[in-house]
Amino acid sequence: MPDYLVVIRSASTDYELQGRVRGSLDIPPSAEGLSGVEAIANRLAAAAPEAIYSAPTACALETARIIGSRFGVVPKKLDRLANIDLGLWQGKLVDEIRRLQPTVHRQWQDDPWGIAPPEGEFLEEALERVEEALDRIAKRHPRGRVAVVVPFPLDSLIRWLVAREPLDDLWECDPEREPMVELPIAAQWQTTRAMPRGASPSAVLPGSAAL
């Protein structure tokens, strides 16, 4: 497997600026969102990734293209890295859901494993897709540094999967949380195929094994 997985949050869209739920909607990046991509590329200059994989949406693809152009790397699109499908929540203001559906809002915030958005997918289902994508990447790159570019909150899910970082609030991105993190995956990565719905994200799961 690669020595390091670089997880990059794709440039934000107007939906994030408006406080809306984007989920798997394909929306182009905003000018404000793209303004931070060059800073990420600068941080990667000391140790450029040998490959870049991107979620299939416009914001992720454009972010990956900008970063890849700095290092002569052509990003590869992976459909399994699509963002979490948040169903009928998508397009709605977070404040609107909080006001009109306070119980649902609190459940997704406190126990996202135990609830699925109407017509959306469980976090466990998204996790299975991501595992398949990362398995494929690991087989293609036995060593080195590989980057994945994905939207929020899928970046949080990958960081939890690979390094057990806290999921934090999946409604709104913490502006203080770094948009890029480099994870030494060989020592930390534990697969979570046995993840039951409602499980605590901090739990060590039975049957887990190194990739």
N, C-alpha and C positions, 0 to 999 in steps of 0.2 A: 504494500500500500504506500501511498505518498507519505513523506515525512511530515508535511504540514498541509493543512487545509485552511485556506484563507476565505473566510466568509464575509462577503461584501453585501451590504444592504443597498439595493438599487435606488437610484434617484427618486425622490418623492414626486408626486403628481399634484395637480390642483385639488384632488380629493383630500389628501392629507392636510393641505393648507386650509381647507374649508372645514376640517373636522369630520369628514365622511368616512364610512367604511368602504374600502376598495375591494378587498378580497381578491378574487380571480378576474375581475374586470380588466380588460386590456385598454389602458389609458396611457397616453404619452407622458413623458416626464415634463415637469414644469421647469421654467428657466431658473427658478430659485433652487430646485432640486439638482439640476445639472451643475450649478455653481460649485458644489462641493465635490464633484467627481474628480477634478484635477488634483485636489488635495489628497485624495485617496491614491491616485496614481503616483504622486510625489512620494508618498510614504512607502510605496511598493518598489521604488526605484533601487533601493539598496539590495533587494532580493526579489527580482521579478518572478512571477509565476510562469511555469513552463506551459501551462494550459489554463484556459478559462472556460467555464461552463455557465450557461445562463438560463434563467427561467424564460418561458416563451413569450412574455409580454413586452410591450414596447419600452417601458421604463427600464426593465432589466437589460434588454438587448442593446439599448443605446448606451447605458452605463458600461456594459461589457465591451462594446465597440470602442468607446473613448479610451478605456483603460488598456485594452488590447493593442490599440494603435500606437501607444507609447512604447510597447515592447515587441512589436512585430508579431503578436499572437492573434490569430483569428479565433474569436469565441465560437463555441459550439452550443447550439440550443438543445436543451433537454426538456421534453414535455413533462417528465416526471417531477421536475422542479417547479411546476406551476404552483402559484400561491394557494393557500387554503381557500376552498370554496365556501364562502360565508352566506350563500343562498340569498334569501329575501332580505337579509341585513344589508347587502351590498347597495351602495348608493345612498343609504340613509345617514343622517347626521348621528354621531355617537350621542350627542346630547338629547336628540329626539328619542332614541332607544332607551336611554337612561331615564327619561321622563315618562315615557308611555309604557315601558316594560321594565320596571325597576328590578323585578325578581330575576328575569332573564339576564339583564345586564350584570347583576351581582353574581349569578351562577357562572357566567362565562369568565368573569374576573377571578372568582375564588376557586372554581373547579372546572377548568376548560375541558378536561378529559371526560367529564360526565354529561356534557350537553352538546347537541349539534344544532346549528342554526336551521330554521325552517328551510327545507329544500337544499340544505348545504351538507357538508361532510363532517363526520366526527374527526377530532384531532388525531385519533388513532389511525384513521384511514389515510390522512395526509402523511402521517409518519411512515406508513408502509410504502407509499410512493417515493418518499425521500430516501428511505433505506435502499430501495431498488436502484435509484439514481446513484447514490454514493457507492453502492456495491460495484456498479458498472465503472464508475470513475476509478475506484481503487484497483480494479483488475487491469485497467488500461495504463495506470501509472504506478509502477512498483516502487518508485522513490521520487524524491523531489518535492516541489511546491506546486499545488494546484489551487485555483480559485473558483468559487461559485458565487454568482451574482443573482440574488433573489430579493423579492420584495418583503417588506414587513407585513405580517408577523412570521413569515416562513423562516427568516433569518434567525429569529429567536428559537424556533423549533429545531433547526439544525445545530445551533450552539448548545441547546439542551442535550440533543442526541449525542453529539461528539464529545462534549466536555462537561456535561451536566451543569451548565450555567443556568441560573434561574430563568424561567419563562417570563417573569414580570407581567405587566399588564398587556394583554393581547388586544385591547381595544385601541389604545393610542400609544404610539412609540415614545419612549422616554427620550427627550432631546439630549439628555446627558449621556446616553449610552452610545458608545463608539460605533460608527457605521461599518467599521472593519475590524476583524479580529483574526489573528493567526493562531491556529490550534495545532499543537503537536499530537497528531491523531494516533500514532502507533501505540503510545502508552495509555491513552485515555479512552479511546473509542470502545463503547460497549453497545452492541446491537440490542434492540428492544422489541423483538418480534413477539414477545409474550406479554406486551403491554395490555393490561385489561382496562376497559373503560372505567373511569372514576379513580384510577390509581394516582397516588401522589407522585408528582414529577421528581421528587427527591428520593424516591424509593429505589433500592437496588433490586432488580427484577429477577425472579427465578428463571433459569435457563438462558441468561444472557451470556454472550461470549464475545471474544475479540473477533473483529472482521478478518 
